[in-house]
């Protein structure tokens, strides 16, 4: 479905009834990443999947897509659907957006899951890497996309999930260059929300992968110390919904059921 907001089109899907659950995809992904799980999850819940700014079928809105701006898009969809309280599950960049949403709308969030994501801001080294990525995109976005997608997977899984990797690349290559750059710029300037996540009164879960090539396992575990954040450890890479599909679905179903 399409929502017209601030002069742009926002794409979302809405399936099932029950407690609403919002699923937010990561960088270079779109709402199709959740397709395999919707038939099961929508049996007992209302599942809302949203294409974030510059991704999938949602248009760009300016040249920097901050996490706050993306969170405003999520809020616009939920207001349109008259949903006031929801569980949010965010993969990678989607987790950053989920935290920005929770900061702006704390009473709206009853459950928050960071999936292969982090509550901390980019380090100075990470920011430099974002700038390098932005330059690479401007020089040859196709090469950037092909390399970036493969690098999300654990090395040994890159040969196993060739079909899925091909599909993700094809979807990512449909993105406008502006959308790729705007997301990188937005992630680079995002706030540290570690304390916000720890202090949130909602149910909280972090899905952390031991062989994640993007995020450091030990530093993610450290974020959950002295908190009531539930942690589930997966054995593989950044794309746990593909690399550990059955385990991911089981974990999400269990998390949603408790709320």
N, C-alpha and C positions, 0 to 999 in steps of 0.2 A: 504494500500500500504506500501511497505517496501523501506526505503532509507538506503543504506550501507554508513556508515560514521565512520571514525576513527576505522575501524575494527569491528564495531557493527551494529546491525539492529535497525533502528528506525521505529516504526510503526505510520502511520498517515492515515487519511481519507480526501478526498477532494470532496465536493459536491456543486453543484450550480455555478452560475455566478453572477458577480456584485462586489461591494466593499468587499474585503476579511475580514473575521472575524476569528480570531484564538481563539479556546476554549481550556483552560488548566485545567485539572482536579486537584483534591487535593490528599493529602497523602492517600495511601491505595486504591485509586480509579484508574480508567483508562478512556480512551476515550468513553467507552460505556455509561458513565453517561450522555452523551449528546444525546443519540440515539432518545429519545422521542421528542426532539426539532428540529432535523435536517430537517425533512420533511417541517416544517413551515419556519424555518429560511433560508433554501436553495432556497426558491422561489425567493427571491430578493437579496441574497448575496452569495458569495463564502465562504463556511464554511470549515475551516481546523481544524480538531481535532487531537491532537498529544498525544501519550503515552509518558510520561516523563520517564527519566532514571530509570530502575529497576521496572517499572510499566507496566502492560498490556503486550504487545508484544514487548516492547523495552528492549534491553539488559542493563546490568549494565556497568559502565565505571569507574572502580576504587572503592575505599572504602569510599569515601566521595563524595556524589553528591551535591555539592554546588549549590546555586540558579543560580550562574553565569554559571556553567557547564551545568545546565539544560537549561538556556537561550541560550547557544551556540547551543544546539540541535534544539531548536525552529528556530534559525537563519539559521541553515543548511537546514532545511525543506523548509523554505521560500525562501532561495536562490535557492534551487533545483527547486522550483515551479515558480521562477522568479517573486516573489511578493516583492515589495519594500515598500508599505505603507499598513498598516493594523490596524484594531481594535482588541484589545486583551481583552478577558474576562477570568479572572482566579479565580477559586474557591479555597479558603484557601491556601494551598501550591502553587497552580497554580497562585495565586495573587502575591506571593513572587517572583515567576519566571517571571511573567509579569513585575514587577518593575525592576528586574535585567536586563531584556531585554530592557526596556525603558531607563535605565541608559546607556547601551552600544550602543543603536541604537535609539536615541531620534527622529531623523527625520523619522524613519520608523513607528512610532506609532501615529495614528490620533485619536484614542479613547482608553481609558483604564478604565476597570471596575474591581474593587476589590469586589468579591462576598464572603461574610463571611470570609474576610481576613483582614490583617492589614499591614500598611506601617512601623510599628515600629519593632525593633529587639526584640529578646527574652530577658525578664528580667532575673536576676540572678536566681530567683526562677524557672522560666520557663526552664532555662538551666538545672537546677538540675532535673526537671521532665523529660526532654529529656534523661538524663543519666539513670534515673530509667527505662524509657521505653526501652532504648537500652539493659539494663541488663535483663529486662523481656522478650524481644524478643529472646535474646540468650539462655535463660533458657527454654522457651516454646512459640514459635512464634504463635502457633495455639490459645492458650489461650489469648495471647496479642491481636491478631487480632479480636477475637470474642468480647472481652470486649471493645476494642477501637472503633469498628464500632458502636456498640449500643450506646456508650456514646456521639456520635456525634448528636444524636437526642434529642429533648425535651422529658423529661421523659414520659409525657402523650401520646406522639406519637409513643413510642417504641412498643406499642401493636397494633397500627393502621397500621403501615407500616412493618409488619413482613415479608411479601413477598419480599419487596425491601431490607430490612436488610439482609435477607438470601442470596439474589443475590450478594450484595456488599461483604459479608463475603466470599462467594464462590470465587469471583474474586480475593479478597485480598489474600486468602490462596494459590493462584497459584503463588504469588510473591516469588522470592528467598529471603531468610533471608538477604542476602547481600544487596538487594534492599531496604528492610525496614530499616535496620540499616544505610545505606548510606544516605537515605533521612532524617532520624532523625538527623544524624550528620550535614548534610547540612543546615537544618532549624535552628539548634542550633547556628551556626556561621554566620547566615545571617546578613547583614548590616542593619542599620536603614535607611530607605528611605522616611521618612515622608516629609522632605523638597523637595526631588526630586518629590514626588507625588504632593505636593501643587504647585510647580513651573512649572510643566509640562504644556506645551501650548496645549496639546491635550484635547479633551472632556473627562471629568472624572466623574465616578460614583462609589459610594460605596453602596453596598447592605448590610444592617446591620439587623440582627435578634435580636429582643428584648429578646428572651429566649435562646440565643446561649449558650450552656454549655461550649464551648471552648474559646470564646472571650468575653471580658467584654463590654457590650453595651455602657456604659457611656464613657469609654476610647476611643472607636471607634468614637463616636460622637465628642469627644474633638479633634480628629485628623483633623476633617473637619472644625473646627472654623477658621474664617478669611481666607477663601479660596473660590475658585469657584468650589469646588467639590460638585456635586449633590449627595444628600443622599435619598435613598428610604428605609424605615423601614418595615421589615416583622415581623409578630407576633410570629414566632415559633423558631426552632433551627438552628443548623449549616448547615443542609442539605436542604437549601431552595428550591433547584430544585425538591425535593421530597415532603417536608413538605408544601411548598407553590407553587406548580407546576404552576398553572394557573397565579398567580400573578407574578411569576418569568418570565414566557414567555412573558407576557404583558410588563413587565419592560424592558426586553432585546430588544424586538422588537422596543419599543419606543426609547430606547437609540441609537440603530443602525440607525434607520430612520433619526434621527436628524443630523447625520454626513455626 
